[in-house]
Every structure is written in C-alpha cells, then in structure tokens.
Amino acid sequence: MSSKLLAALAVALTLTACASTQRTLSYEGGWPDADVHVGGYRYQVWFHQRENTMLIQRGDPRPMSQALALNWTRYAADNTQPEIIWRAAANSVLHPMACEATEITGQDQMREAAFVCGPGVDVFEAIQANREQWRRGVSVPDPRPR
C-alpha cells in the first residue's frame, strides 16, 4: 500500500472510531441554521435533519467544516463558558418554537442539545419558517446572576 493510502486509511479509522466525531458528522454540513449571541458570546446552531437535537458551536458564522476545524484547533480544551450559557444559546431558538433543551452534552467549544417540544409542534416546519431570521442573528442576555 502507498503511504498516502495508509495515511488516508488511518484518518478514516480514527474518525470512525470516535463516537463524538461520528455523531457530529451525522449533521448536514453547510451554513448554520442560526447565529446566536448570549451576552458577549457568539454561537452557531445546526439542527439535526431527523432528530430533536442541535449542534452548538462557538464562533462566527461559517460552514460546518470550517467551524469544526476551529473547534479542533483554536478552541481545543477551552472550557471558558459554563453550561448555563450553552443552554441559553439552545433555548434562544427553541423557546419561540415551544421547545426546550433537555440535555446538553459535549466538550470544548461544541455541544449537542437534545430537546422536546410542546404538543402539535412540527419542529422541522418551524425550523424552515425561522431559519432566515435566525441567520440574521438572535440575541439573549447572559443568564448568569450579576
């Protein structure tokens, strides 16, 4: 086998072995569904296309592949924002749809939020209806007590 093929195989095996990487790659790439500001923090949100989950990534709007690269390089091991900030980012777009974040998981500057919605909410229709507005920016105050 050539060294390039071996290197590509090693990368592929590493990526498939990591459950969090597999989970992240289950989201559609491309531009985020929402640009969210929580106090002085900025996040990008991608909704999963089949599940009631969302990926929240620190930083400015950019395609998912670029955002992931920044998470794995520039923001690696940076845990400066507490969970309450991540939850506020998730709920800033969920609450208007009558939904609520139930669990926030992940590390570094990327989290996944699972959510539930009220009766009769068509999540995917609501996302379609709000995406353009969300991409222009959603702002909520920092939820921490002063």
N, C-alpha and C positions, 0 to 999 in steps of 0.2 A: 504494500500500500504506500501511496505517496505521503509525504509529510503533511501536505495540505489537507488531504483526505482524512488522515489521522487526527489532525487538529480540529477539523470540522466535526468529526465523529465525537471527539472528546467534549466539545462545546455542546453538541446536541444531547449527549448523555448527561452532562452536568445540568442542563436546563430541564430535561425531563425528570431528573431525579429530585429536583427541588419542588415540593408541593406548592409553595407560595408562588414560585415562578409560573408553574402550570396554571394556577388559579388566576394570576394576573393576565396571562395570555389568553384566558377564556373570554376576556372582554374584547369588544371590537376596538380596533385601533382608530386612529384619526384624531380629529379635534375633539376637545371635551364638550360635554353637554352643558356645563355651567362653569362660570368664573365667579368664585365666591371669596368675599372679603369678610373676615371675622376680626374686628378691631384692626390691628396692624398686620395681620397675617393674610396671605393670599393662597387660595387652593383652586385646583381644577377637579371637576367631578365628571366621571363617566358612569352611566348606568349600564348594568348588565342587560343584554338583549333578551334573556329568557328567565331571569331570576329576580327576586326582590332584593338585590344587592347593588351597591355602588362602590366604585373605587375613588378614593380621595387622594390627591397628590399635591404636595406643596409646590408652589411656584406660579409663574406666569403662564398664560395660555400658550400651548404648543402641542403638536401631535403627540400621541401617547408614547411612541418610541423615543422621542427626544426627552420627554418628561421622565421616563423610566431610566434613561441613561444618566440623567442628572441625579436621580434618587440613588443610583448605584455608585455614583462618583462624588459629586459635590456635597450631597446631603447625607452620605453614608454615616451611620452612627450618630446623627444629630437628632436628639430627642428633646428639643427645647420646648415644644408645645405640649401642654397637658391634654389628657383625653377630653376634658370639657370643651376645649377649643375645637377638636375634631368633631365632636358630637354637634356642636353649634353649626359647623360647616355643613354637616349632613342635613340637619333639621332645617337649615335656611331654605332649602329647596323642597324638602319633604313636607313640612307643615302646611304650605299652601295647597298641597295635593291631598290633605287629610291623611298624611302618613307620618310615621315616627320611627327614628332609628332605634333598634333594639339591642344591637351588639356592634361594637367597634373592635376590629382586630387588626393586627399588623404591627409594623415597627418602622423605625427610621422616619422618613418623611412620606410614607404611603400607608394608607389604612383602607380596610374594606368595612363597609357598614351594611349590616342586614337591616331590613325594615319591614314593618307591617303597615297596612292601610285600612281605613275605615270601610264599612260595607259599601259595595257598589262602585268602588274606585277602580277605574281601568288605568292602571299605572302607566302602561305604555302609551296610551292615548294622551294622558296628562303630560308625559314627558315630551311627546311630539308637540303638543299645544304650547308648552312653555320654553322649549329649548332656545329659540331665538332671543327671547327676553333674557333668559339666564346667561346666555353667552355675552350679553352686553354688560353683565355684572349684577350680582346680588350682594348686598352689604347688610351685615348684622353687627351689633355691638359685641365687644368682648364680654362673655358671660361671667367672668370671674368677679367676685366682690372686690370693691376698692377699699 
